[in-house]
Amino acid sequence: MTAARTVVVHPDAEGLAVTTGARLLLHVLDAQAVRSPVHVVLTGGTVGIRLLTEASQNPLRDLVDWSDVHVWWSDERFVTADDGERNALQAREALLDALPLPPGNVHEMPAARPEDPSFGPDEAAAEHAAELARYAPAGAAAPVFDVVLLGMGPDMHVASLFPGHPARDAAGSPTVGVHNSPKPPPSRVSLTFEAINGAREVWVVAAGAEKAEAVAAALAGDPVSSAAHVHGTERTLWLIDAAAAGRAAADG
């Protein structure tokens, strides 16, 4: 089942980050009221990390039972664990390290291992798929995520599923190794559409005029757009600022 799409436009990028950070915390609290555990998928990028920073300063943070929350990522750069470009490292600095999260509840995608050149993105994807399966319902490949956060690039990619790239068509697994990415670094690990679209809610977060054309194309259902192919089973939210909405608004 595909959820109806709702587009929420905020005045600017700052407002988008503040409100989405609060929205995320409130969503976790609401989810905890009806089920356990709660599975959240984070994203990287400027807005993705900014909203985590805002969440870290929100008093709702202290109302969440973090022992009941599992944290995952939509994708990751396949670099060493201490590389500042890793989404997980940036998320830890912005929010996670300040939370009473059990270490076992934070599920980073595997990093590159310089001591083992044979361990590449495909091996990392397989290892992470096994981790996802540990928390999946019987017969499923991944947990039912309560919410998946996704950024979107001007090229219309989400996670590390780039338009025209072979990894975008991966099927039969919740993860895929990405080689020769059009955006550096060239090696990555990503959730697949199958894993993303099994989530209860999917939120696409985008800000800036440079995203306006991509937002308009995705909302119009352009099949080239990876962002046009993501949805939640219960709710699909597009959370954007006025600049990113400019082209969509002009097109009616």
Backbone torsions as a table, in degrees:
resi	resn	phi	psi	omega
1	MET	NA	137.0	179.3
2	THR	-107.6	128.8	-178.8
3	ALA	-77.5	151.0	173.3
4	ALA	-63.6	149.2	-176.7
5	ARG	-96.5	136.1	175.8
6	THR	-120.8	133.0	178.7
7	VAL	-109.3	123.3	178.8
8	VAL	-116.6	122.1	-176.9
9	VAL	-108.4	124.2	177.3
10	HIS	-102.7	154.6	-174.3
11	PRO	-60.0	-37.4	-177.1
12	ASP	-154.1	176.0	-175.9
13	ALA	-65.1	-35.8	179.3
14	GLU	-63.6	-47.6	178.4
15	GLY	-61.8	-37.8	177.8
16	LEU	-60.9	-46.2	-178.5
17	ALA	-65.9	-44.0	-178.3
18	VAL	-63.1	-49.5	-175.9
19	THR	-71.1	-34.8	179.7
20	THR	-72.0	-35.8	174.1
21	GLY	-60.2	-44.4	177.5
22	ALA	-66.9	-40.6	179.3
23	ARG	-60.3	-40.3	-179.9
24	LEU	-63.4	-47.1	179.8
25	LEU	-62.4	-43.0	-179.9
26	LEU	-66.2	-35.7	178.9
27	HIS	-65.2	-40.9	177.6
28	VAL	-63.8	-44.0	178.4
29	LEU	-60.8	-43.7	178.7
30	ASP	-63.8	-41.6	-179.9
31	ALA	-64.0	-40.2	180.0
32	GLN	-64.6	-22.6	179.9
33	ALA	-72.7	-17.0	-174.7
34	VAL	-125.5	-12.2	-179.3
35	ARG	-159.2	165.3	-179.9
36	SER	-152.7	138.2	-5.1
37	PRO	-80.5	179.6	177.2
38	VAL	-111.4	132.7	-178.8
39	HIS	-114.4	122.8	-176.5
40	VAL	-121.4	134.4	177.5
41	VAL	-111.3	120.1	-179.1
42	LEU	-94.6	165.4	176.5
43	THR	-128.3	165.7	176.7
44	GLY	-100.6	-153.0	179.9
45	GLY	85.7	168.5	-175.6
46	THR	-58.7	-50.6	-177.7
47	VAL	-72.1	-39.6	-179.2
48	GLY	-59.7	-40.5	178.5
49	ILE	-78.7	-35.1	179.1
50	ARG	-62.3	-40.1	-179.0
51	LEU	-68.4	-29.3	174.9
52	LEU	-69.4	-38.3	176.0
53	THR	-61.1	-42.3	178.7
54	GLU	-66.5	-38.8	178.3
55	ALA	-62.4	-34.5	-178.6
56	SER	-65.3	-22.1	-177.8
57	GLN	-100.5	2.4	-176.1
58	ASN	-93.9	130.6	-178.8
59	PRO	-60.9	-19.6	175.5
60	LEU	-60.1	-24.4	-179.6
61	ARG	-53.5	-39.3	-174.3
62	ASP	-81.8	-4.9	177.4
63	LEU	-91.2	-14.0	-178.2
64	VAL	-78.8	137.9	171.1
65	ASP	-85.2	91.0	-173.3
66	TRP	-69.7	-17.0	177.1
67	SER	-67.4	-14.9	-176.4
68	ASP	-104.1	4.5	-175.6
69	VAL	-109.2	132.7	173.9
70	HIS	-110.2	133.7	-175.5
71	VAL	-112.9	130.8	178.7
72	TRP	-128.8	178.2	176.9
73	TRP	-130.0	149.4	177.8
74	SER	-72.2	-31.9	179.0
75	ASP	-165.3	170.4	-178.8
76	GLU	-153.2	145.7	173.3
77	ARG	-75.2	131.4	-177.6
78	PHE	-85.4	80.3	177.8
79	VAL	-130.5	178.0	-178.6
80	THR	-66.9	157.4	-173.3
81	ALA	-60.9	-26.6	-178.0
82	ASP	-95.2	7.8	-179.9
83	ASP	-74.4	128.3	-178.4
84	GLY	-64.3	-12.2	178.9
85	GLU	-82.2	-11.2	-178.4
86	ARG	-67.3	132.6	177.8
87	ASN	-58.7	-40.1	-177.6
88	ALA	-63.8	-41.8	179.9
89	LEU	-64.4	-43.0	178.9
90	GLN	-64.9	-38.2	179.5
91	ALA	-68.3	-37.1	177.1
92	ARG	-62.2	-44.5	-179.0
93	GLU	-67.4	-35.3	-176.9
94	ALA	-77.4	-34.3	-172.7
95	LEU	-150.0	-51.1	-164.0
96	LEU	-62.0	-37.9	-177.7
97	ASP	-66.4	-17.3	179.6
98	ALA	-92.2	-0.3	-176.6
99	LEU	-104.2	151.9	175.5
100	PRO	-81.6	55.5	179.1
101	LEU	-85.0	127.7	172.3
102	PRO	-59.4	136.8	-178.8
103	PRO	-52.2	-35.7	-179.0
104	GLY	-71.8	-8.8	179.0
105	ASN	-91.2	-3.9	179.4
106	VAL	-106.1	112.4	-170.8
107	HIS	-108.9	80.1	178.0
108	GLU	-70.7	145.9	170.5
109	MET	-69.3	144.5	-176.5
110	PRO	-58.2	144.2	178.7
111	ALA	-94.4	166.3	174.8
112	ALA	-65.8	147.6	-178.3
113	ARG	-122.2	96.5	-177.4
114	PRO	-56.3	-28.4	-179.7
115	GLU	-76.6	-9.3	-179.3
116	ASP	-134.0	83.6	-177.9
117	PRO	-61.7	-18.3	-179.7
118	SER	-77.6	-12.5	-179.9
119	PHE	-89.7	101.1	-177.1
120	GLY	-113.8	-169.1	-178.6
121	PRO	-58.5	-36.0	179.9
122	ASP	-66.9	-41.7	178.1
123	GLU	-66.6	-38.5	177.3
124	ALA	-64.4	-41.1	178.7
125	ALA	-63.0	-41.5	179.6
126	ALA	-66.0	-40.5	179.1
127	GLU	-64.3	-40.8	-179.6
128	HIS	-71.7	-33.5	176.2
129	ALA	-60.6	-38.5	177.3
130	ALA	-65.1	-37.2	177.2
131	GLU	-66.4	-43.0	177.0
132	LEU	-60.0	-42.2	-177.7
133	ALA	-62.4	-29.1	179.5
134	ARG	-62.1	-26.0	-175.7
135	TYR	-112.1	11.2	-176.4
136	ALA	-89.4	149.6	172.4
137	PRO	-63.0	161.3	179.2
138	ALA	-54.5	129.1	178.0
139	GLY	84.9	-3.4	-179.4
140	ALA	-107.4	161.4	-178.2
141	ALA	-97.0	-13.1	-176.3
142	ALA	-151.0	160.1	174.1
143	PRO	-62.1	159.9	169.6
144	VAL	-82.2	102.7	-178.3
145	PHE	-68.5	136.1	176.7
146	ASP	-73.1	-35.0	175.4
147	VAL	-154.5	139.2	173.2
148	VAL	-116.2	120.1	174.1
149	LEU	-91.5	134.5	179.0
150	LEU	-134.4	131.9	165.6
151	GLY	-86.5	171.4	177.4
152	MET	-139.8	133.1	178.4
153	GLY	-87.0	164.0	175.9
154	PRO	-59.3	-21.2	177.7
155	ASP	-86.0	5.7	176.1
156	MET	76.6	19.3	175.7
157	HIS	-86.3	152.2	168.0
158	VAL	-129.1	155.5	-170.4
159	ALA	49.2	-132.5	170.8
160	SER	-118.0	41.4	177.8
161	LEU	-103.7	95.4	-173.4
162	PHE	-92.6	138.8	176.6
163	PRO	-53.2	131.4	177.6
164	GLY	81.2	-5.6	-178.4
165	HIS	-89.5	140.6	-177.9
166	PRO	-57.2	-32.0	-178.2
167	ALA	-62.6	-24.5	-178.4
168	ARG	-64.6	-26.3	-176.9
169	ASP	-93.0	7.5	-178.3
170	ALA	-59.4	137.6	-179.2
171	ALA	-142.9	157.5	177.6
172	GLY	86.9	3.2	179.4
173	SER	-150.1	150.6	177.4
174	PRO	-78.8	-10.1	-176.6
175	THR	-134.1	160.5	177.1
176	VAL	-148.5	140.5	171.0
177	GLY	-82.2	135.8	-177.2
178	VAL	-112.5	123.9	178.6
179	HIS	-114.2	147.8	176.6
180	ASN	54.0	47.1	176.9
181	SER	-59.5	140.2	176.8
182	PRO	-68.6	-13.7	177.0
183	LYS	-117.2	129.4	-179.1
184	PRO	-66.5	152.9	-4.3
185	PRO	-72.7	159.1	-172.8
186	PRO	-71.7	-22.4	-177.7
187	SER	-108.9	133.7	-175.6
188	ARG	-149.4	170.5	171.3
189	VAL	-129.6	138.7	-175.3
190	SER	-141.2	149.5	162.5
191	LEU	-66.5	152.6	176.5
192	THR	-93.8	170.0	175.7
193	PHE	-58.1	-37.0	-179.3
194	GLU	-58.3	-44.3	-179.9
195	ALA	-70.9	-44.5	-178.0
196	ILE	-63.0	-46.4	-173.3
197	ASN	-78.3	-1.6	171.9
198	GLY	-87.7	-3.4	-178.7
199	ALA	-72.6	151.4	175.0
200	ARG	-63.9	-45.4	178.1
201	GLU	-131.5	141.4	173.2
202	VAL	-123.5	127.0	178.2
203	TRP	-116.0	121.3	173.4
204	VAL	-98.9	122.4	-174.8
205	VAL	-115.9	124.3	-177.5
206	ALA	-146.6	142.4	179.5
207	ALA	-142.1	149.0	174.4
208	GLY	105.1	145.5	-179.2
209	ALA	-62.6	-26.2	-180.0
210	GLU	-68.4	-13.3	178.3
211	LYS	-96.7	-6.4	-170.9
212	ALA	-59.9	-44.6	-178.8
213	GLU	-65.4	-39.7	179.4
214	ALA	-67.2	-40.2	177.4
215	VAL	-61.4	-46.6	-179.3
216	ALA	-60.5	-42.8	-179.5
217	ALA	-64.9	-43.6	-178.7
218	ALA	-64.9	-45.0	-179.0
219	LEU	-67.3	-24.3	176.6
220	ALA	-83.3	-4.6	178.1
221	GLY	83.4	23.0	178.6
222	ASP	-56.3	119.3	-177.4
223	PRO	-65.1	-19.9	177.7
224	VAL	-69.3	-30.3	-175.8
225	SER	-73.3	124.0	173.2
226	SER	-65.4	-35.4	-178.9
227	ALA	-63.5	-26.8	179.9
228	ALA	-70.8	-14.7	-174.0
229	HIS	-99.6	1.6	-177.5
230	VAL	-102.6	145.7	-179.4
231	HIS	-164.4	157.5	172.3
232	GLY	-96.2	166.2	177.3
233	THR	-82.9	-22.7	179.9
234	GLU	-114.7	-30.2	-176.8
235	ARG	-159.7	138.8	174.0
236	THR	-124.9	118.3	-178.1
237	LEU	-114.5	133.7	167.6
238	TRP	-107.3	114.4	-178.8
239	LEU	-110.5	106.8	-171.6
240	ILE	-134.5	163.0	174.6
241	ASP	-97.7	172.2	-174.2
242	ALA	-61.5	-34.7	179.3
243	ALA	-66.0	-42.1	178.2
244	ALA	-69.5	-25.8	179.5
245	ALA	-84.4	-7.6	-173.0
246	GLY	-54.3	-48.2	-178.5
247	ARG	-68.6	-41.5	180.0
248	ALA	-62.3	-41.5	179.7
249	ALA	-65.1	-39.3	-179.3
250	ALA	-66.1	-30.1	-179.9
251	ASP	-83.1	0.0	175.2
252	GLY	92.7	NA	NA
